[in-house]
Amino acid sequence: MTDLQVVKERQISKARQWELALNKLYINFCDYSKDALEAFGDEDIHQARVNCRKLLTLLSILDPEHLVTADLYSTFKQAQKRLGKVRDADVLIESFKDRHHQAKEAGEAKTAKLLKAVIRHQKVKRKKYRKKLAAGLPKLSGQALNGQWEAFLSRDLEGLAAKKDVNVVMRELEVAFEQKKKACKTLFKGPEAESKESFDALHELRIAAKELRYTASAASFALSQKFHAHEDIYKEIQEQLGIINDKRVWLEILQSIGREELGAGRKVWTELTDSLSAEVLEALHHNEVVQFPGN
């Protein structure tokens, strides 16, 4: 076998690894999407979104500028966005259901009533998101996409995979994460420690952790041993920062709906929003990713 033939064999082997990983995610995405449209089950929505996100991750590694994969990437991005709207509404509704139950158990009737109103309001929004998902997802998954997907695998994948070292991508993502972490630490030391700027910086850090987590998971077949624990490491980081972000988003949603829309009295409204604000700050001060000075 000539040197050229050896190189070609390696390219084919590498492309085959990528194809197996991509196809597994693609089949999962299509299957979960189909199931999600039947009953909008929480787990089906979640898994369809996760597999879609991993597909986006691998396509971005193979083709960072999306010069070859633009149409596929756009399709998966639209699907992820529609799935995300429903998933985020699911999570918020479940959180407020828990709060509603706790308020009832504690005999806080007015708070329970307000939380019930929030749940009703969000269910109306979720119904709209589900309607959009039902209308759009069939065009963004399954049979409608199969031809485009098969063409990508047979025509483009080998050339893209041959040029890519995922270990380099992981190192670049680690550097970006550490830079964002440093920016957060700097903000926490100054007078803007509890400002919107700090929360936005933490949100960016969470996204960087998520990118590392999903890259470590989706591209594990192509990564060195030293990166194999990264999925768990960055999942924990993402989840810690996610608690802060979720509470902040829920507070913003509550404020955007407004007291009058929910038919709440001033006292119970202030108590609930103040309680959520305190939870946000407590989560911020006690996170273990970017420690607050003095904690």
C-alpha positions in Angstrom: 0.0 0.0 0.0 1.4 3.4 -1.0 1.7 6.4 1.4 -1.2 8.0 -0.5 -3.3 4.9 0.0 -2.6 4.9 3.7 -3.6 8.5 4.0 -6.8 7.8 2.1 -7.6 4.8 4.3 -7.2 6.9 7.4 -9.4 9.6 6.0 -12.1 7.1 5.2 -11.8 5.6 8.7 -12.0 9.0 10.3 -15.0 10.0 8.2 -16.7 6.7 9.1 -16.4 7.5 12.8 -18.0 10.9 12.2 -20.7 9.3 10.1 -21.6 6.8 12.9 -21.8 9.6 15.5 -23.7 12.0 13.4 -26.2 9.3 12.2 -26.9 8.2 15.7 -27.8 11.8 16.8 -29.8 12.4 13.6 -31.9 9.2 14.1 -32.5 10.1 17.8 -33.4 13.7 16.8 -36.0 12.5 14.2 -37.4 9.8 16.5 -37.8 12.1 19.5 -39.2 14.8 17.3 -41.9 12.5 16.0 -42.7 11.3 19.5 -42.8 14.9 20.7 -45.4 15.9 18.2 -47.7 13.1 19.3 -48.2 14.2 22.9 -45.6 17.0 23.6 -44.1 14.8 26.4 -41.5 16.7 28.5 -38.8 14.1 28.0 -39.5 13.8 24.2 -39.2 17.5 23.8 -36.0 17.6 26.0 -34.3 14.7 24.1 -35.2 16.1 20.7 -33.7 19.4 21.7 -30.5 17.7 23.2 -29.8 15.6 20.1 -30.5 18.7 17.9 -28.0 20.7 20.0 -25.4 18.0 19.6 -25.9 17.9 15.8 -25.4 21.7 15.7 -22.2 21.2 17.8 -20.7 18.6 15.5 -21.6 20.6 12.4 -20.0 23.7 13.9 -16.8 21.7 14.6 -16.7 20.4 11.0 -17.6 23.6 9.3 -17.2 26.6 11.7 -18.2 29.2 9.0 -21.0 27.0 7.7 -19.8 27.4 4.2 -20.8 23.8 3.3 -23.4 23.0 5.9 -25.4 26.3 5.9 -28.8 24.8 4.9 -28.5 21.9 7.3 -27.3 24.1 10.1 -30.1 26.5 9.6 -32.7 23.7 9.6 -31.4 22.3 12.9 -31.1 25.8 14.4 -34.8 26.5 13.6 -35.8 23.1 15.1 -33.8 23.8 18.2 -35.3 27.2 18.7 -38.9 25.9 18.4 -38.2 23.0 20.7 -36.4 25.3 23.2 -39.5 27.6 23.5 -41.6 24.7 24.5 -39.0 23.1 26.8 -38.3 26.4 28.6 -42.0 26.9 29.2 -42.3 23.3 30.5 -39.4 23.9 33.0 -40.9 27.3 34.2 -44.4 25.8 34.6 -43.0 22.9 36.7 -41.0 25.3 38.8 -44.0 27.4 39.6 -46.2 24.3 40.2 -43.7 23.4 42.9 -43.8 26.9 44.4 -47.6 26.8 44.2 -47.7 23.5 46.1 -45.3 24.9 48.8 -47.4 28.0 49.2 -50.6 25.9 49.7 -48.8 23.7 52.2 -47.7 26.8 54.1 -51.2 28.2 54.1 -50.2 31.2 52.0 -53.4 31.4 50.0 -52.7 34.7 48.3 -49.3 33.7 47.1 -50.7 30.3 45.9 -53.4 32.2 44.0 -50.8 34.5 42.3 -48.6 31.5 41.4 -51.6 29.7 39.9 -52.3 32.8 37.8 -48.6 32.7 36.6 -49.0 29.0 35.7 -52.2 29.7 33.7 -50.6 32.6 31.9 -47.6 30.5 30.9 -49.7 27.6 29.8 -51.4 29.9 27.3 -48.0 30.9 26.0 -46.9 27.3 25.9 -49.9 26.4 23.8 -48.9 28.9 21.2 -45.3 27.5 21.2 -46.6 24.0 20.8 -48.8 25.1 17.9 -45.8 26.6 16.2 -43.7 23.5 16.9 -46.5 21.3 15.5 -46.6 23.4 12.3 -42.8 23.7 11.8 -41.1 20.6 13.2 -42.4 18.1 10.5 -40.7 20.3 7.9 -37.5 20.4 9.9 -37.1 16.7 10.7 -37.6 13.2 9.3 -38.6 12.5 5.7 -38.4 16.2 4.8 -34.7 16.3 5.7 -33.5 12.8 4.8 -32.4 13.6 1.3 -30.4 16.7 2.4 -28.8 14.7 5.2 -27.8 11.8 3.0 -26.3 14.1 0.5 -24.2 15.8 3.2 -22.9 12.4 4.5 -22.0 11.1 1.0 -20.7 14.3 -0.6 -19.2 16.6 2.1 -18.4 14.7 5.3 -15.1 13.0 4.3 -13.5 16.2 3.2 -14.6 18.1 6.3 -13.6 15.4 8.7 -10.1 15.0 7.2 -9.2 18.6 8.1 -10.5 18.6 11.7 -8.8 17.9 15.1 -11.5 18.1 17.8 -8.8 18.3 20.5 -7.7 21.6 19.1 -11.3 22.8 19.2 -11.6 21.7 22.9 -8.5 23.6 23.9 -9.8 26.7 22.2 -13.1 26.4 24.0 -11.3 25.9 27.3 -9.3 29.1 26.7 -12.5 31.0 25.9 -14.2 29.7 29.1 -11.2 30.7 31.3 -11.3 34.2 29.7 -15.0 34.6 30.5 -14.4 33.3 34.0 -11.7 35.9 34.5 -14.1 38.6 33.3 -16.7 37.5 35.9 -14.1 37.5 38.7 -13.1 41.1 37.8 -16.8 42.2 37.9 -17.4 40.5 41.2 -14.5 42.4 42.8 -16.0 45.8 41.8 -19.0 47.9 42.5 -21.0 46.2 39.7 -20.9 42.8 41.4 -24.7 42.5 41.5 -25.4 44.4 38.3 -27.0 43.3 35.1 -23.5 43.3 33.6 -22.4 40.6 36.1 -25.5 38.5 35.4 -24.9 38.8 31.7 -21.3 37.8 32.1 -22.3 34.7 34.1 -24.8 33.9 31.4 -22.0 34.0 28.8 -19.9 31.8 31.1 -22.8 29.3 31.3 -23.0 29.2 27.5 -19.3 28.6 27.3 -19.6 25.7 29.8 -22.5 24.3 27.8 -20.4 24.4 24.6 -17.6 22.5 26.3 -20.1 20.0 27.7 -21.8 19.3 24.4 -18.5 19.1 22.5 -17.1 16.6 25.0 -20.3 14.5 24.7 -21.0 14.7 21.0 -17.4 14.4 19.9 -16.2 11.9 22.5 -15.2 9.4 19.8 -12.6 11.8 18.4 -11.2 13.2 21.7 -8.0 12.4 23.7 -8.4 10.5 27.0 -7.7 13.7 29.0 -11.0 15.3 27.7 -13.2 12.3 28.5 -14.2 13.7 32.0 -15.1 17.1 30.6 -18.7 16.3 29.9 -19.4 15.7 33.6 -17.2 18.6 34.8 -18.8 21.2 32.6 -22.3 19.8 33.1 -22.0 20.5 36.8 -20.7 24.0 36.1 -23.5 24.6 33.6 -26.1 23.4 36.0 -24.8 25.6 38.9 -24.8 28.7 36.7 -28.1 27.6 35.2 -29.8 27.9 38.6 -28.8 31.6 38.7 -29.9 32.3 35.2 -33.2 30.4 35.5 -34.2 32.3 38.6 -33.3 35.6 37.0 -35.3 34.8 33.8 -38.3 33.7 35.9 -38.2 37.0 37.8 -38.0 38.9 34.5 -40.9 37.0 33.0 -43.0 37.7 36.2 -42.2 41.4 35.9 -42.9 41.5 32.1 -46.4 40.0 32.7 -47.0 42.5 35.4 -49.1 42.6 38.6 -52.3 43.9 37.1 -52.4 41.3 34.3 -52.2 38.6 37.0 -54.8 40.3 39.2 -52.5 40.4 42.2 -52.5 42.8 45.2 -49.5 45.0 45.8 -48.4 43.2 49.0 -48.4 39.7 47.7 -46.8 40.8 44.4 -44.0 42.6 46.3 -43.5 39.6 48.6 -43.1 37.2 45.7 -40.9 39.4 43.5 -38.7 40.3 46.5 -38.4 36.6 47.4 -37.3 35.7 43.9 -34.8 38.6 43.9 -33.4 37.3 47.1 -33.1 33.8 45.7 -31.3 35.1 42.6 -28.7 37.0 44.8 -28.3 34.0 47.1 -27.6 31.7 44.2 -25.1 34.3 42.8 -23.3 34.7 46.1 -23.1 30.9 46.8 -22.1 29.6 43.4 -18.9 27.6 43.4 -17.8 28.4 39.8 -16.9 32.0 40.3 -16.7 32.6 44.0 -17.9 35.9 45.5 -15.2 37.8 47.5 -15.8 37.0 51.2 -17.7 33.8 50.6 
